[in-house]
Every structure is written in C-alpha cells, then in structure tokens.
C-alpha cells in the first residue's frame, strides 16, 4: 500500500485552529516509498508529493512507522527513541505534529 492515502488522511484530520499564524514545511522522507511534504500556512494544510527545497523539519522513517504514528498505534517520541524515526532541522517542530493533526 502506498503512503499517499496517509497524507490524504493527515489533511482531513488537520486542526486549523492550532496552525493559526504558522508558516511551516514538514518534509517526510519515506525510505521505502514516495517522499511528501506538508505545508502549513495561516491555518491551512496541503500535502504535496516530492521533496521541498527548504523544509522547516525533515522526518525520516519507513512507511510502516509512518502508518503506525498516523493511526495512533505508535507514539512518535517512542519511535524516535527506538531509532525508527529520525529528524533533521528544527526538532521541536516535530513535537507540534500531535497538535496540528488529530491522530488515531
């Protein structure tokens, strides 16, 4: 299964109130599938296939880890501690994902 439906689900579960005034790009480098980036700007969310030139933070994982985090079966912090998830750039932004998207 492709990761594309996961990014559609992220858009559907977006919390616009939490994104008010933010201007961020989350890059998702999926090691065994297609890369995506999610643009958060002034209360809107758009997921785009491919790699962004200048993301705020890059999250590197495989598709299984991504599916677990989005479904709520895997805790993002635990995945990070276990080495299943790596972050480059502003690490603190990665912790905002839980506020910006209603997971599970």
FENZIHU-V244651 format. One record per backbone hydrogen bond with DSSP energy under -0.5 kcal/mol. NH is the residue of the N-H (numbers start at 1). CO is the residue of the C=O. If there is no record, write none. Layout:
# FENZIHU-V244651
nh=NH co=CO
nh=NH co=CO
This chain:
# FENZIHU-V244651
nh=6 co=3
nh=7 co=3
nh=8 co=4
nh=9 co=5
nh=10 co=6
nh=11 co=7
nh=12 co=8
nh=13 co=9
nh=14 co=11
nh=15 co=100
nh=16 co=14
nh=18 co=15
nh=19 co=15
nh=19 co=16
nh=20 co=17
nh=22 co=19
nh=24 co=40
nh=26 co=38
nh=27 co=25
nh=27 co=57
nh=28 co=36
nh=29 co=27
nh=29 co=59
nh=30 co=28
nh=31 co=29
nh=31 co=61
nh=33 co=30
nh=36 co=28
nh=37 co=48
nh=38 co=26
nh=39 co=37
nh=39 co=46
nh=40 co=24
nh=40 co=38
nh=41 co=39
nh=41 co=44
nh=42 co=22
nh=43 co=19
nh=44 co=41
nh=46 co=39
nh=48 co=37
nh=50 co=35
nh=56 co=25
nh=57 co=25
nh=58 co=88
nh=59 co=27
nh=60 co=58
nh=60 co=86
nh=61 co=29
nh=61 co=59
nh=66 co=62
nh=67 co=63
nh=68 co=64
nh=69 co=65
nh=70 co=66
nh=71 co=67
nh=72 co=68
nh=73 co=68
nh=74 co=68
nh=79 co=75
nh=80 co=76
nh=81 co=77
nh=82 co=78
nh=83 co=80
nh=84 co=79
nh=85 co=79
nh=86 co=60
nh=88 co=58
nh=90 co=56
nh=91 co=89
nh=93 co=90
nh=94 co=90
nh=94 co=91
nh=95 co=91
nh=95 co=92
nh=96 co=93
nh=97 co=93
nh=97 co=94
nh=98 co=95
nh=99 co=96
nh=100 co=96
nh=101 co=97
nh=102 co=13
nh=103 co=101
nh=104 co=70
